[in-house]
Amino acid sequence: MNLSPAGPNSAYADVIQGLRTSYDGGAESRDSDTKSAWKVAERAGFLGRLREQECRRLLEIGAGTGQDSLFFAENGLDVVATDLSPAMVARCVAKGIDARVRDFLGLGEEFPPESFDAIYALNCLLHVPHADLSAVLAVIRSVLRPGGLFFLGVYGGQSEEGLARSDHHDPPRFFCFRTDEELQRESAREFEIVDFHAMAIPDGRFQSLTLRRPE
């Protein structure tokens, strides 16, 4: 994806409203999307880890229309979903999911410390600027119990941030891509790395991290 270079002071607060508008407008079409086989496999792999660790209460952040939240709920987990788009959250609620409108930095205002056994974030933290990732990861860590698991999956592989030049959303969305080294280094500041792998996918490259909050 070609990005327009970001300004020197890009910050999460500056990109939230554009993202909210973009995703509000795309909620209906996204709700009919068919999940790619590799996404299904990643999701199933994380569910297996949750069962091994007897995790019960899961938070999905950047939940979109709630397809993954519904999957986890149907597999016996107590699920809460958040998204910064009210239209996306409405789609989650229509599926019977407990869903709230929240951005990443507001999670600590919505949930008490150590509220969840697990957190799932698929292709949403790529909207967080480089300068804010450490703060976002710290907030995520705060609402996860010690020993809890965190799935972080994003497109990436190169270090680049900015607005997508040919985005089909209106307005164009902000993205921040990271190298494998950058992503693992930032994650390791707050979490233990259980697994990292990257894979070539039809529309680019996907980085998959399973993390644990230290006991």
SEKOL-373032 format. One record per residue (C-alpha): chain; residue in one letter; y, x, z; residue number from 1. Coordinates in nm, 3 decimals. Example, Ala and Ser with C-alpha at 12.3 -4.5 7.8 and 13.67 -1.06 7.14 Angstrom:
<ch: A&aa: A&yy: -0.450&xx: 1.230&zz: 0.780&i: 1>
<ch: A&aa: S&yy: -0.106&xx: 1.367&zz: 0.714&i: 2>
This chain:
<ch: A&aa: M&yy: 0.000&xx: 0.000&zz: 0.000&i: 1>
<ch: A&aa: N&yy: 0.338&xx: 0.140&zz: -0.100&i: 2>
<ch: A&aa: L&yy: 0.596&xx: 0.125&zz: 0.175&i: 3>
<ch: A&aa: S&yy: 0.972&xx: 0.155&zz: 0.170&i: 4>
<ch: A&aa: P&yy: 1.059&xx: 0.435&zz: 0.415&i: 5>
<ch: A&aa: A&yy: 1.154&xx: 0.304&zz: 0.759&i: 6>
<ch: A&aa: G&yy: 1.483&xx: 0.389&zz: 0.923&i: 7>
<ch: A&aa: P&yy: 1.492&xx: 0.654&zz: 1.195&i: 8>
<ch: A&aa: N&yy: 1.521&xx: 0.397&zz: 1.474&i: 9>
<ch: A&aa: S&yy: 1.253&xx: 0.148&zz: 1.371&i: 10>
<ch: A&aa: A&yy: 1.140&xx: -0.043&zz: 1.679&i: 11>
<ch: A&aa: Y&yy: 0.905&xx: -0.330&zz: 1.748&i: 12>
<ch: A&aa: A&yy: 1.191&xx: -0.560&zz: 1.856&i: 13>
<ch: A&aa: D&yy: 1.350&xx: -0.509&zz: 1.514&i: 14>
<ch: A&aa: V&yy: 1.044&xx: -0.614&zz: 1.313&i: 15>
<ch: A&aa: I&yy: 0.914&xx: -0.909&zz: 1.519&i: 16>
<ch: A&aa: Q&yy: 1.127&xx: -1.184&zz: 1.364&i: 17>
<ch: A&aa: G&yy: 1.045&xx: -1.082&zz: 1.008&i: 18>
<ch: A&aa: L&yy: 0.675&xx: -1.072&zz: 1.090&i: 19>
<ch: A&aa: R&yy: 0.691&xx: -1.411&zz: 1.261&i: 20>
<ch: A&aa: T&yy: 0.858&xx: -1.569&zz: 0.959&i: 21>
<ch: A&aa: S&yy: 0.611&xx: -1.406&zz: 0.719&i: 22>
<ch: A&aa: Y&yy: 0.305&xx: -1.520&zz: 0.910&i: 23>
<ch: A&aa: D&yy: 0.440&xx: -1.869&zz: 0.979&i: 24>
<ch: A&aa: G&yy: 0.469&xx: -1.912&zz: 0.602&i: 25>
<ch: A&aa: G&yy: 0.118&xx: -1.778&zz: 0.537&i: 26>
<ch: A&aa: A&yy: -0.073&xx: -1.967&zz: 0.805&i: 27>
<ch: A&aa: E&yy: -0.216&xx: -2.238&zz: 0.582&i: 28>
<ch: A&aa: S&yy: -0.352&xx: -2.002&zz: 0.316&i: 29>
<ch: A&aa: R&yy: -0.494&xx: -1.761&zz: 0.574&i: 30>
<ch: A&aa: D&yy: -0.684&xx: -2.040&zz: 0.746&i: 31>
<ch: A&aa: S&yy: -0.900&xx: -2.082&zz: 0.434&i: 32>
<ch: A&aa: D&yy: -0.970&xx: -1.710&zz: 0.387&i: 33>
<ch: A&aa: T&yy: -1.334&xx: -1.604&zz: 0.377&i: 34>
<ch: A&aa: K&yy: -1.413&xx: -1.317&zz: 0.611&i: 35>
<ch: A&aa: S&yy: -1.519&xx: -0.996&zz: 0.432&i: 36>
<ch: A&aa: A&yy: -1.871&xx: -0.876&zz: 0.505&i: 37>
<ch: A&aa: W&yy: -1.748&xx: -0.553&zz: 0.661&i: 38>
<ch: A&aa: K&yy: -1.518&xx: -0.746&zz: 0.899&i: 39>
<ch: A&aa: V&yy: -1.810&xx: -0.967&zz: 0.999&i: 40>
<ch: A&aa: A&yy: -2.016&xx: -0.656&zz: 1.071&i: 41>
<ch: A&aa: E&yy: -1.742&xx: -0.496&zz: 1.282&i: 42>
<ch: A&aa: R&yy: -1.699&xx: -0.817&zz: 1.480&i: 43>
<ch: A&aa: A&yy: -2.073&xx: -0.851&zz: 1.538&i: 44>
<ch: A&aa: G&yy: -2.096&xx: -0.490&zz: 1.652&i: 45>
<ch: A&aa: F&yy: -1.829&xx: -0.547&zz: 1.914&i: 46>
<ch: A&aa: L&yy: -2.000&xx: -0.866&zz: 2.031&i: 47>
<ch: A&aa: G&yy: -2.316&xx: -0.662&zz: 2.084&i: 48>
<ch: A&aa: R&yy: -2.127&xx: -0.417&zz: 2.305&i: 49>
<ch: A&aa: L&yy: -1.976&xx: -0.704&zz: 2.503&i: 50>
<ch: A&aa: R&yy: -2.319&xx: -0.846&zz: 2.569&i: 51>
<ch: A&aa: E&yy: -2.451&xx: -0.507&zz: 2.677&i: 52>
<ch: A&aa: Q&yy: -2.163&xx: -0.474&zz: 2.925&i: 53>
<ch: A&aa: E&yy: -2.185&xx: -0.841&zz: 3.033&i: 54>
<ch: A&aa: C&yy: -1.822&xx: -0.904&zz: 2.940&i: 55>
<ch: A&aa: R&yy: -1.724&xx: -1.270&zz: 2.977&i: 56>
<ch: A&aa: R&yy: -1.347&xx: -1.315&zz: 2.936&i: 57>
<ch: A&aa: L&yy: -1.192&xx: -1.195&zz: 2.610&i: 58>
<ch: A&aa: L&yy: -0.833&xx: -1.180&zz: 2.486&i: 59>
<ch: A&aa: E&yy: -0.769&xx: -1.166&zz: 2.112&i: 60>
<ch: A&aa: I&yy: -0.423&xx: -1.037&zz: 2.025&i: 61>
<ch: A&aa: G&yy: -0.273&xx: -1.093&zz: 1.682&i: 62>
<ch: A&aa: A&yy: -0.531&xx: -1.369&zz: 1.650&i: 63>
<ch: A&aa: G&yy: -0.394&xx: -1.529&zz: 1.335&i: 64>
<ch: A&aa: T&yy: -0.553&xx: -1.869&zz: 1.272&i: 65>
<ch: A&aa: G&yy: -0.826&xx: -1.807&zz: 1.530&i: 66>
<ch: A&aa: Q&yy: -1.132&xx: -1.747&zz: 1.313&i: 67>
<ch: A&aa: D&yy: -1.249&xx: -1.454&zz: 1.524&i: 68>
<ch: A&aa: S&yy: -1.153&xx: -1.619&zz: 1.853&i: 69>
<ch: A&aa: L&yy: -1.365&xx: -1.919&zz: 1.754&i: 70>
<ch: A&aa: F&yy: -1.658&xx: -1.688&zz: 1.673&i: 71>
<ch: A&aa: F&yy: -1.643&xx: -1.525&zz: 2.015&i: 72>
<ch: A&aa: A&yy: -1.607&xx: -1.862&zz: 2.188&i: 73>
<ch: A&aa: E&yy: -1.908&xx: -2.000&zz: 2.001&i: 74>
<ch: A&aa: N&yy: -2.102&xx: -1.698&zz: 2.123&i: 75>
<ch: A&aa: G&yy: -2.042&xx: -1.782&zz: 2.486&i: 76>
<ch: A&aa: L&yy: -1.723&xx: -1.593&zz: 2.573&i: 77>
<ch: A&aa: D&yy: -1.425&xx: -1.736&zz: 2.758&i: 78>
<ch: A&aa: V&yy: -1.153&xx: -1.670&zz: 2.499&i: 79>
<ch: A&aa: V&yy: -0.774&xx: -1.665&zz: 2.507&i: 80>
<ch: A&aa: A&yy: -0.578&xx: -1.594&zz: 2.187&i: 81>
<ch: A&aa: T&yy: -0.222&xx: -1.478&zz: 2.132&i: 82>
<ch: A&aa: D&yy: -0.010&xx: -1.437&zz: 1.821&i: 83>
<ch: A&aa: L&yy: 0.363&xx: -1.402&zz: 1.764&i: 84>
<ch: A&aa: S&yy: 0.355&xx: -1.677&zz: 1.497&i: 85>
<ch: A&aa: P&yy: 0.383&xx: -2.035&zz: 1.630&i: 86>
<ch: A&aa: A&yy: 0.220&xx: -2.166&zz: 1.310&i: 87>
<ch: A&aa: M&yy: -0.079&xx: -1.936&zz: 1.362&i: 88>
<ch: A&aa: V&yy: -0.108&xx: -2.038&zz: 1.727&i: 89>
<ch: A&aa: A&yy: -0.104&xx: -2.405&zz: 1.625&i: 90>
<ch: A&aa: R&yy: -0.402&xx: -2.335&zz: 1.398&i: 91>
<ch: A&aa: C&yy: -0.584&xx: -2.173&zz: 1.691&i: 92>
<ch: A&aa: V&yy: -0.513&xx: -2.469&zz: 1.918&i: 93>
<ch: A&aa: A&yy: -0.642&xx: -2.709&zz: 1.651&i: 94>
<ch: A&aa: K&yy: -0.974&xx: -2.523&zz: 1.674&i: 95>
<ch: A&aa: G&yy: -0.989&xx: -2.587&zz: 2.048&i: 96>
<ch: A&aa: I&yy: -0.883&xx: -2.235&zz: 2.146&i: 97>
<ch: A&aa: D&yy: -0.659&xx: -2.157&zz: 2.442&i: 98>
<ch: A&aa: A&yy: -0.377&xx: -1.990&zz: 2.247&i: 99>
<ch: A&aa: R&yy: -0.023&xx: -1.878&zz: 2.334&i: 100>
<ch: A&aa: V&yy: 0.276&xx: -1.744&zz: 2.139&i: 101>
<ch: A&aa: R&yy: 0.327&xx: -1.385&zz: 2.256&i: 102>
<ch: A&aa: D&yy: 0.416&xx: -1.051&zz: 2.105&i: 103>
<ch: A&aa: F&yy: 0.231&xx: -0.740&zz: 2.221&i: 104>
<ch: A&aa: L&yy: 0.493&xx: -0.618&zz: 2.467&i: 105>
<ch: A&aa: G&yy: 0.505&xx: -0.962&zz: 2.629&i: 106>
<ch: A&aa: L&yy: 0.136&xx: -0.971&zz: 2.724&i: 107>
<ch: A&aa: G&yy: 0.209&xx: -0.847&zz: 3.076&i: 108>
<ch: A&aa: E&yy: 0.452&xx: -1.135&zz: 3.128&i: 109>
<ch: A&aa: E&yy: 0.188&xx: -1.389&zz: 3.026&i: 110>
<ch: A&aa: F&yy: -0.119&xx: -1.252&zz: 3.204&i: 111>
<ch: A&aa: P&yy: -0.172&xx: -1.091&zz: 3.546&i: 112>
<ch: A&aa: P&yy: -0.304&xx: -0.733&zz: 3.561&i: 113>
<ch: A&aa: E&yy: -0.675&xx: -0.688&zz: 3.485&i: 114>
<ch: A&aa: S&yy: -0.717&xx: -1.045&zz: 3.357&i: 115>
<ch: A&aa: F&yy: -0.974&xx: -0.968&zz: 3.087&i: 116>
<ch: A&aa: D&yy: -1.312&xx: -0.801&zz: 3.045&i: 117>
<ch: A&aa: A&yy: -1.240&xx: -0.728&zz: 2.679&i: 118>
<ch: A&aa: I&yy: -0.961&xx: -0.730&zz: 2.420&i: 119>
<ch: A&aa: Y&yy: -0.997&xx: -0.763&zz: 2.043&i: 120>
<ch: A&aa: A&yy: -0.728&xx: -0.656&zz: 1.796&i: 121>
<ch: A&aa: L&yy: -0.812&xx: -0.664&zz: 1.425&i: 122>
<ch: A&aa: N&yy: -0.546&xx: -0.548&zz: 1.179&i: 123>
<ch: A&aa: C&yy: -0.250&xx: -0.638&zz: 1.396&i: 124>
<ch: A&aa: L&yy: -0.142&xx: -0.315&zz: 1.570&i: 125>
<ch: A&aa: L&yy: -0.055&xx: -0.178&zz: 1.226&i: 126>
<ch: A&aa: H&yy: 0.266&xx: -0.378&zz: 1.264&i: 127>
<ch: A&aa: V&yy: 0.376&xx: -0.167&zz: 1.563&i: 128>
<ch: A&aa: P&yy: 0.615&xx: 0.121&zz: 1.479&i: 129>
<ch: A&aa: H&yy: 0.512&xx: 0.474&zz: 1.572&i: 130>
<ch: A&aa: A&yy: 0.778&xx: 0.486&zz: 1.843&i: 131>
<ch: A&aa: D&yy: 0.637&xx: 0.182&zz: 2.026&i: 132>
<ch: A&aa: L&yy: 0.261&xx: 0.229&zz: 2.004&i: 133>
<ch: A&aa: S&yy: 0.228&xx: 0.410&zz: 2.338&i: 134>
<ch: A&aa: A&yy: 0.416&xx: 0.130&zz: 2.518&i: 135>
<ch: A&aa: V&yy: 0.205&xx: -0.140&zz: 2.351&i: 136>
<ch: A&aa: L&yy: -0.121&xx: 0.037&zz: 2.440&i: 137>
<ch: A&aa: A&yy: -0.005&xx: 0.069&zz: 2.802&i: 138>
<ch: A&aa: V&yy: 0.059&xx: -0.306&zz: 2.820&i: 139>
<ch: A&aa: I&yy: -0.281&xx: -0.381&zz: 2.668&i: 140>
<ch: A&aa: R&yy: -0.444&xx: -0.149&zz: 2.921&i: 141>
<ch: A&aa: S&yy: -0.268&xx: -0.327&zz: 3.207&i: 142>
<ch: A&aa: V&yy: -0.426&xx: -0.667&zz: 3.132&i: 143>
<ch: A&aa: L&yy: -0.775&xx: -0.520&zz: 3.080&i: 144>
<ch: A&aa: R&yy: -0.994&xx: -0.464&zz: 3.385&i: 145>
<ch: A&aa: P&yy: -1.118&xx: -0.112&zz: 3.466&i: 146>
<ch: A&aa: G&yy: -1.430&xx: -0.051&zz: 3.261&i: 147>
<ch: A&aa: G&yy: -1.331&xx: -0.324&zz: 3.014&i: 148>
<ch: A&aa: L&yy: -1.368&xx: -0.278&zz: 2.637&i: 149>
<ch: A&aa: F&yy: -1.096&xx: -0.284&zz: 2.371&i: 150>
<ch: A&aa: F&yy: -1.163&xx: -0.310&zz: 1.998&i: 151>
<ch: A&aa: L&yy: -0.881&xx: -0.167&zz: 1.788&i: 152>
<ch: A&aa: G&yy: -0.927&xx: -0.196&zz: 1.412&i: 153>
<ch: A&aa: V&yy: -0.658&xx: -0.115&zz: 1.155&i: 154>
<ch: A&aa: Y&yy: -0.605&xx: -0.009&zz: 0.797&i: 155>
<ch: A&aa: G&yy: -0.477&xx: 0.347&zz: 0.777&i: 156>
<ch: A&aa: G&yy: -0.559&xx: 0.710&zz: 0.717&i: 157>
<ch: A&aa: Q&yy: -0.211&xx: 0.835&zz: 0.630&i: 158>
<ch: A&aa: S&yy: 0.105&xx: 0.864&zz: 0.839&i: 159>
<ch: A&aa: E&yy: 0.359&xx: 0.620&zz: 0.698&i: 160>
<ch: A&aa: E&yy: 0.569&xx: 0.324&zz: 0.812&i: 161>
<ch: A&aa: G&yy: 0.807&xx: 0.079&zz: 0.649&i: 162>
<ch: A&aa: L&yy: 0.829&xx: -0.251&zz: 0.460&i: 163>
<ch: A&aa: A&yy: 0.559&xx: -0.322&zz: 0.202&i: 164>
<ch: A&aa: R&yy: 0.730&xx: -0.296&zz: -0.136&i: 165>
<ch: A&aa: S&yy: 0.515&xx: -0.551&zz: -0.317&i: 166>
<ch: A&aa: D&yy: 0.407&xx: -0.773&zz: -0.030&i: 167>
<ch: A&aa: H&yy: 0.306&xx: -1.129&zz: -0.119&i: 168>
<ch: A&aa: H&yy: 0.455&xx: -1.251&zz: 0.208&i: 169>
<ch: A&aa: D&yy: 0.820&xx: -1.354&zz: 0.238&i: 170>
<ch: A&aa: P&yy: 0.991&xx: -1.163&zz: 0.387&i: 171>
<ch: A&aa: P&yy: 0.790&xx: -0.845&zz: 0.322&i: 172>
<ch: A&aa: R&yy: 0.601&xx: -0.729&zz: 0.630&i: 173>
<ch: A&aa: F&yy: 0.650&xx: -0.405&zz: 0.823&i: 174>
<ch: A&aa: F&yy: 0.346&xx: -0.177&zz: 0.842&i: 175>
<ch: A&aa: C&yy: 0.275&xx: 0.145&zz: 1.025&i: 176>
<ch: A&aa: F&yy: -0.027&xx: 0.348&zz: 0.916&i: 177>
<ch: A&aa: R&yy: -0.163&xx: 0.644&zz: 1.112&i: 178>
<ch: A&aa: T&yy: -0.396&xx: 0.932&zz: 1.045&i: 179>
<ch: A&aa: D&yy: -0.730&xx: 0.940&zz: 1.225&i: 180>
<ch: A&aa: E&yy: -0.596&xx: 1.212&zz: 1.451&i: 181>
<ch: A&aa: E&yy: -0.277&xx: 1.023&zz: 1.537&i: 182>
<ch: A&aa: L&yy: -0.462&xx: 0.701&zz: 1.615&i: 183>
<ch: A&aa: Q&yy: -0.721&xx: 0.869&zz: 1.836&i: 184>
<ch: A&aa: R&yy: -0.463&xx: 1.083&zz: 2.015&i: 185>
<ch: A&aa: E&yy: -0.245&xx: 0.784&zz: 2.102&i: 186>
<ch: A&aa: S&yy: -0.544&xx: 0.573&zz: 2.208&i: 187>
<ch: A&aa: A&yy: -0.681&xx: 0.850&zz: 2.432&i: 188>
<ch: A&aa: R&yy: -0.361&xx: 0.847&zz: 2.639&i: 189>
<ch: A&aa: E&yy: -0.466&xx: 0.513&zz: 2.790&i: 190>
<ch: A&aa: F&yy: -0.836&xx: 0.472&zz: 2.711&i: 191>
<ch: A&aa: E&yy: -1.168&xx: 0.650&zz: 2.679&i: 192>
<ch: A&aa: I&yy: -1.294&xx: 0.656&zz: 2.320&i: 193>
<ch: A&aa: V&yy: -1.642&xx: 0.500&zz: 2.303&i: 194>
<ch: A&aa: D&yy: -1.666&xx: 0.505&zz: 1.925&i: 195>
<ch: A&aa: F&yy: -1.453&xx: 0.595&zz: 1.627&i: 196>
<ch: A&aa: H&yy: -1.546&xx: 0.556&zz: 1.266&i: 197>
<ch: A&aa: A&yy: -1.358&xx: 0.510&zz: 0.941&i: 198>
<ch: A&aa: M&yy: -1.480&xx: 0.351&zz: 0.622&i: 199>
<ch: A&aa: A&yy: -1.372&xx: 0.301&zz: 0.264&i: 200>
<ch: A&aa: I&yy: -1.317&xx: -0.067&zz: 0.188&i: 201>
<ch: A&aa: P&yy: -1.219&xx: -0.245&zz: -0.136&i: 202>
<ch: A&aa: D&yy: -0.848&xx: -0.251&zz: -0.054&i: 203>
<ch: A&aa: G&yy: -0.813&xx: 0.085&zz: 0.122&i: 204>
<ch: A&aa: R&yy: -0.948&xx: 0.250&zz: 0.435&i: 205>
<ch: A&aa: F&yy: -1.033&xx: 0.100&zz: 0.772&i: 206>
<ch: A&aa: Q&yy: -1.023&xx: 0.276&zz: 1.110&i: 207>
<ch: A&aa: S&yy: -1.241&xx: 0.131&zz: 1.386&i: 208>
<ch: A&aa: L&yy: -1.206&xx: 0.224&zz: 1.753&i: 209>
<ch: A&aa: T&yy: -1.399&xx: 0.091&zz: 2.050&i: 210>
<ch: A&aa: L&yy: -1.217&xx: 0.194&zz: 2.367&i: 211>
<ch: A&aa: R&yy: -1.280&xx: 0.159&zz: 2.739&i: 212>
<ch: A&aa: R&yy: -1.029&xx: 0.142&zz: 3.020&i: 213>
<ch: A&aa: P&yy: -1.126&xx: 0.416&zz: 3.267&i: 214>
<ch: A&aa: E&yy: -1.275&xx: 0.301&zz: 3.597&i: 215>
